[in-house]
Amino acid sequence: MHLFDNVAPAVRKETKFVAVSELIGVAVMLVVFAILHGVMPDKVPFDYRVVLGGILGGIVAAVNFFLLGLTVQKVSSTEDEKQASAYMKSSYTRRMLLQVIWMVIAIAAPFIQFVAGLVPLLFPGAAAKIRSILLKQNA
């Protein structure tokens, strides 16, 4: 049995979109860090801490989105509305806790540049908004 056998195609598709968005977003962020470091080397770092922060932040954001997708999938197949609501609230709390723990680690860990670790958390929402705008323009 494969880990993703029970994952709905829509969840797979959207998670892939978010993962690709994260890759693009982190790559662009790293280019911006490199350019800013070239212009202001004393103020903007560009070292392994920036790269590690971006990669780990991107993973946290993608995993968070995947867990949201699994939650929606489970809730949509639940008949009991109270049980579905309770599960959704519980999932939200766990996912927010995951992000808060990551934020604390990104800020406190000396081997992570905190801005590079936190910015990727914004990419899924930004990518969804950009996609929505582009789809409306093509309609």
N, C-alpha and C positions, 0 to 999 in steps of 0.2 A: 504494500500500500504506500503510495506516494503522499508526501506531506500536503500537496495541493489538490488531491483528488476530489475533495468535497468543496472546493472553492468555486463559486459561481463564475461563469465566463465574464460577466460584467465587472465583478470584483477584480478578476485577473487583468482585464483590459484597463480599468481605471488605475490600478496599482502600477501597471507598466507605464502608463502615461505619467504618473507622479514620479516614478523612478527615473524615467528619461528626463523629465523636467528638472529633477534634482541634479542629475549629471550635468545638464546644460547650465543650470543656475550656479552650481559650484564651480564649474569651469569658468564662467563669466566672472564670478566673484574673485577667483584666483587671479585672473587677468587684471581685474581692477586693483587688487592688492599689489600685484607686481608693478603696475604703472604708478600707483601712488607711492610705492616704496622707491621707485626710481626718481620721482619728483621730490619726495619728502622722506628720505631714508631714516632720519632721526625720529620721525613721528609715526610712520606706518611700517610695521615689520613685514618681512616676507621670508619665512623660514619654514621648517618642518611643522612648527606649531600651527601655522596658518593652514597648511595642507591637511594636517590631521584633524583640526577643528572642522574644516569644511567637509571632509569625508565622513567623519562621525556624526556631525550635525545632519548631513544629508541622509544617512542611514536611519537616524532617529526619526526624522520627518517621514521617510518612506514607510518605516515600520508602523508608525502611528497611523498613517493613512490606511495601510493594509488592515490593521486591527479595527479601524472604523468600518471598513468594508465588510469584514467578517461579522461585526456587530449588526450592521444593517441587514446582512444576509440572514442572520439568525432571527432577528426581530421580525423580519417580514414573513418568516415561516412559522411564527408563534401565534397560536389562536387566542390565548389569554392576553388581553390588552394590559392588565395590571402587571403581569409577569414580563411582558415585552417592555413596558415602561421602566420597570425596576432594572431589567437587564441593561437597557440603554443608559440609564443613569449610572449604574455601576461601571459600565464600560467607559463612559466619559470620565469618571473619576480616575480610573486606572490609567487611561491614556494621558490625562492632564498630569498625573503624578509622574509618569514616565518622562514627560517633557520638563517638568520642574526639576526632577532629579538630574536630567541631562543639563539643564541650565546651571544648576549648582556646580556640577562637575566641570562644565565648560568655563565657568568663572573662577573656580577654586584651583583647578589642576594647573600646575606650572607648565605642563607639556602641551597645553591647548591655548591657542589665541582665542580669547572669549568671543570677540566680534565674529570671527570666522566660524565659530561653533554655533552661534545663535542665529545668524542671518539665514542659514538654510531652512530653519523652521518656518520662514515666511514664504518659501518658494512654492509649496503646493497651492496655497491660496492665490498667490500671484499668477501662477500658471493657469489655474481654473478661470480666473477673471479674464486673462488674455485670450484663452480659448473661447470663452463665451462671447467676447467682443468680436473676435474673428469669425465665429460662426454666425453671428447676427449680421455682419457685413456681407457674408457670402449668401445669405438667405434671400 
